[in-house]
Amino acid sequence: MSTLTERVDQTSIYVQPILFILVMITNILNICILRDRTLRSSSCNYYFISFSVSSILYTCILCPTQSLRRYNILWINTTVGCKLNPFLLFVLPLQASLMLILASFDRFCSSSISVKLRSLSNIRVARWSIILGSLLCALCMSPMIFIYDFNSTVHLCTQYSNLLTE
C-alpha cells in the first residue's frame, strides 16, 4: 500500500503545478473577458466573475498545500492552519458552486415570461446575492473552525469525533 501512496505523491509533484497554472490562466482570462464594458451590463457575468475569484482562491490554497505536503511541510499542523485550512477548503468550493447556481437562476429569470421574475435579473440583485451568498456559505461552514483543534503535545491537527453529538 505504501508504494501506491508513494506513486500518488510522486505524480502530484508534476500534476499540481500544471493544475495551478491552468486554473490561474483560465480564470484570469475569464475575469478579463467578463469585465468588458459590453458584457458588464449583464448581471449573470457578476456571478461568473465571483465564481472565477473563488476558484482562484481555492487553487491558491489547495495546490501549494498539496505540493508542500509532499515535502512534509504542513501548515495545517499549526494553530491557525488547523482552523483555517479545513474551513477554506470547504467554503470556497461551496461558494463557487453557489455562484453557478445563482447564474443559472439569473438566466432563468431573464428569459422568463413573468415580468416579476425578469425584474430579478439585474445587477443590483446580483451584487446583493453574491454578498449574501458568500456570507451564508461562510456561516454554513463556520462549524469547521470548531471541529478541528491543534494538539500541541503531538503537534497534529485533530478532529473532534463527537463534538456535534454532545
C-alpha positions as CSV (number, residue, x, y, z in Angstrom):
1,M,0.0,0.0,0.0
2,S,2.9,2.4,0.7
3,T,4.0,2.1,-2.9
4,L,0.6,3.3,-4.1
5,T,0.9,6.3,-1.7
6,E,4.4,7.0,-3.0
7,R,3.2,6.9,-6.6
8,V,0.4,9.3,-5.9
9,D,2.8,11.7,-4.1
10,Q,5.2,11.4,-7.0
11,T,2.5,12.1,-9.5
12,S,1.2,15.1,-7.6
13,I,4.6,16.7,-7.8
14,Y,4.0,17.1,-11.6
15,V,0.3,17.4,-11.7
16,Q,-0.2,20.2,-9.0
17,P,1.9,22.9,-10.8
18,I,0.2,22.1,-14.1
19,L,-3.2,22.3,-12.5
20,F,-2.3,25.5,-10.7
21,I,-1.1,27.2,-14.0
22,L,-4.1,26.1,-16.0
23,V,-6.7,27.2,-13.4
24,M,-5.0,30.5,-12.9
25,I,-4.7,31.2,-16.6
26,T,-8.3,30.2,-17.5
27,N,-9.9,32.0,-14.6
28,I,-7.8,35.2,-15.1
29,L,-8.8,35.1,-18.8
30,N,-12.4,34.6,-17.7
31,I,-12.3,37.6,-15.5
32,C,-10.6,39.8,-18.1
33,I,-13.2,38.8,-20.8
34,L,-16.2,39.2,-18.5
35,R,-15.1,42.7,-17.3
36,D,-15.5,44.0,-20.9
37,R,-17.8,47.1,-21.0
38,T,-20.4,45.5,-23.2
39,L,-20.6,42.4,-21.1
40,R,-20.8,44.3,-17.8
41,S,-24.4,45.1,-18.4
42,S,-25.4,41.5,-17.8
43,S,-26.0,40.5,-14.2
44,C,-25.0,36.9,-14.9
45,N,-21.4,38.0,-15.6
46,Y,-21.0,39.1,-12.0
47,Y,-21.8,35.6,-10.8
48,F,-19.2,34.1,-13.2
49,I,-16.6,36.7,-12.1
50,S,-17.3,35.7,-8.5
51,F,-17.0,32.0,-9.5
52,S,-13.6,32.7,-11.0
53,V,-12.4,34.5,-7.9
54,S,-13.5,31.7,-5.7
55,S,-11.8,29.2,-8.0
56,I,-8.5,31.2,-7.9
57,L,-8.6,31.4,-4.1
58,Y,-9.3,27.7,-3.8
59,T,-6.5,26.8,-6.2
60,C,-4.0,29.2,-4.4
61,I,-4.7,27.3,-1.2
62,L,-5.1,23.8,-2.4
63,C,-2.2,23.4,-4.9
64,P,0.6,24.8,-2.7
65,T,-0.7,22.9,0.3
66,Q,-0.6,19.6,-1.6
67,S,2.8,20.4,-3.1
68,L,4.3,21.3,0.3
69,R,2.7,18.2,1.9
70,R,5.0,16.1,-0.3
71,Y,8.0,17.6,1.5
72,N,6.3,17.2,4.9
73,I,5.8,21.0,5.2
74,L,2.3,21.1,6.7
75,W,0.9,24.5,7.5
76,I,-2.2,22.6,8.8
77,N,-0.2,21.5,11.8
78,T,-0.1,25.0,13.2
79,T,-2.7,26.6,15.5
80,V,-4.0,28.9,12.8
81,G,-3.7,26.5,9.9
82,C,-5.6,23.8,11.7
83,K,-8.6,26.0,12.0
84,L,-8.3,27.9,8.7
85,N,-7.3,25.2,6.2
86,P,-10.4,22.9,6.6
87,F,-12.7,25.9,6.6
88,L,-11.3,27.4,3.4
89,L,-11.1,24.0,1.6
90,F,-14.9,23.6,2.3
91,V,-16.2,27.2,2.0
92,L,-14.6,28.1,-1.3
93,P,-15.9,25.2,-3.4
94,L,-19.3,25.7,-1.9
95,Q,-19.2,29.4,-2.8
96,A,-18.1,28.6,-6.4
97,S,-21.0,26.1,-6.8
98,L,-23.4,28.6,-5.3
99,M,-22.3,31.2,-7.9
100,L,-23.0,28.8,-10.7
101,I,-26.5,28.0,-9.3
102,L,-27.2,31.8,-9.0
103,A,-26.0,32.4,-12.5
104,S,-28.4,29.6,-13.8
105,F,-31.2,31.1,-11.8
106,D,-30.4,34.6,-13.2
107,R,-30.6,33.2,-16.7
108,F,-33.9,31.6,-15.9
109,C,-35.3,34.8,-14.6
110,S,-34.0,36.9,-17.5
111,S,-35.7,34.6,-20.0
112,S,-39.0,34.2,-18.1
113,I,-42.3,35.4,-19.4
114,S,-43.2,36.8,-16.0
115,V,-42.3,40.5,-15.5
116,K,-41.8,39.9,-11.8
117,L,-39.1,37.2,-12.5
118,R,-37.4,39.2,-15.2
119,S,-37.1,42.1,-12.7
120,L,-34.9,39.8,-10.5
121,S,-32.3,39.7,-13.2
122,N,-30.5,42.9,-12.7
123,I,-27.0,44.0,-11.5
124,R,-28.2,45.3,-8.1
125,V,-29.8,42.0,-7.2
126,A,-26.7,40.1,-8.5
127,R,-24.4,42.1,-6.2
128,W,-26.6,41.6,-3.2
129,S,-26.9,37.9,-4.0
130,I,-23.2,37.5,-4.2
131,I,-22.6,39.2,-0.9
132,L,-25.4,37.4,0.9
133,G,-24.4,34.0,-0.7
134,S,-20.8,34.5,0.4
135,L,-21.8,35.3,3.9
136,L,-24.2,32.3,4.1
137,C,-21.5,30.0,2.8
138,A,-19.1,31.2,5.5
139,L,-21.8,30.9,8.1
140,C,-22.7,27.4,6.9
141,M,-19.1,26.2,7.0
142,S,-18.2,28.0,10.3
143,P,-18.5,24.8,12.4
144,M,-15.4,23.6,10.6
145,I,-13.4,26.1,12.7
146,F,-14.6,24.4,15.9
147,I,-14.5,20.8,14.7
148,Y,-10.7,20.8,14.2
149,D,-8.2,21.5,17.0
150,F,-4.4,21.7,17.2
151,N,-3.0,19.3,19.7
152,S,0.2,20.9,20.8
153,T,1.6,17.8,22.6
154,V,1.6,15.7,19.4
155,H,1.8,18.7,17.0
156,L,-1.1,17.5,14.9
157,C,-4.4,18.9,13.8
158,T,-7.1,16.5,15.2
159,Q,-10.8,16.3,14.6
160,Y,-13.2,16.1,17.5
161,S,-15.1,12.9,16.8
162,N,-18.1,13.6,18.9
163,L,-18.3,17.4,19.1
164,L,-21.7,17.7,17.4
165,T,-23.3,14.8,19.4
166,E,-22.6,16.3,22.8
